[in-house]
Amino acid sequence: MLVPMALDVGELLIIGVIILVLLFGATKLPQLARAIGRAGGEFQKGKLEAEQEVQKMKGGQPAAEPSEHDKLLKAAWELGIPTEGKTDDQIREEVKKAIG
């Protein structure tokens, strides 16, 4: 009698990546990741605007705008730039290089 073997999370992740490469091709995956990042950013922006609108309707103070540092980190994340151990100036330069 055959006993079914369960796949762990790591194996499922590898299988998922292989399927993505087969479906979209290796050159399209970075574009797909960027599009997903932008969609996430747009979702966060819409969420923030909705929260501010709710606060305005309640008569309270609107939620604080994100700081320049937070905006910089978000831009780097959307472009796939690692930020660990880097100063804001270093991140800013890498974002500039990636954009233009």
N, C-alpha and C positions, 0 to 999 in steps of 0.2 A: 504494500500500500504506500502510495506517495504522500509525503507530508508537504503541504504548501509552505513555502518560505516567505516570510514577511520581509519587505524592504525597509531599511531604515531611512531616515530623513536625508542623509548624505547621498545615498544611492538614488533616491527620488530626485534630488536636486541635480545630480549629474545627468540623469535621464532627461530631465526637463531642459537643461542647457543644450543637450544634443538635439532634442526635438526642435528647439528654437533655431539652432544653427541650420538644421535641415530645412525648416520652413522659410526662414528669412535670408539665409546666407550670412557668412561671417562679416561682409562689408555693411550690411544693413543693420546689424545689431547695435552699433554705437548710435546710429540715427534713431533707432527705436528707443534706446535708453534715454536719449536727449528729449525725445517727444514725451516720454512718460514723465521725466523730470519737469518739463515745462507744464504739463497737465497738472502735476502735483502742485506746482507753484501757483498756477491759476486757481486751483481749488482753494489753497490757503488764502490767496488774495480775496476770493469771493467770500470765504468764511469770515475773514477779518471785517470786510465791509458789512456783512450781515450782522455781525456782533455789534459793530458801531451803530448800525441803524436801530437795533433793538435797544441799545443803551440810550440813544437819542429819544426813542419813543417812551422809554421809562422815565426820562427827565434826568438821567444820571450823566456822569461824565463819560465821554467816549473812550474806548480802549486806547491805550497808548500806541503811537506809531512805532514800528520797529526801528531800532537804532541803525546808524550807518554800518556798524560792525555786523549786525544781524543781516542787513541787506547784502553786504559783501559776502558773508558766509553762504547765504542762499544762492547768490549768483555763482559762486565757486562750485557749490554742490550741483547745481543744474548743469554746469559745464563739465562735471566729472573731475574737478580739480581737488586733490587732497589738501586739507588745510592744517593737519596736525603739526604742531611745532613751528608754524610759520607766523610771521608778523602780518599785520594788516597790509603793510606796504608790499610785502612779498606776494601776498594773495592778490592784491590789486594789480600788480604787474603781470601775474600769470593770467588773470582774467582778461586784461587788455590784450595780451598775446593771443589768447584763445578766440577772442571776438574779432580782432582785426589782424 
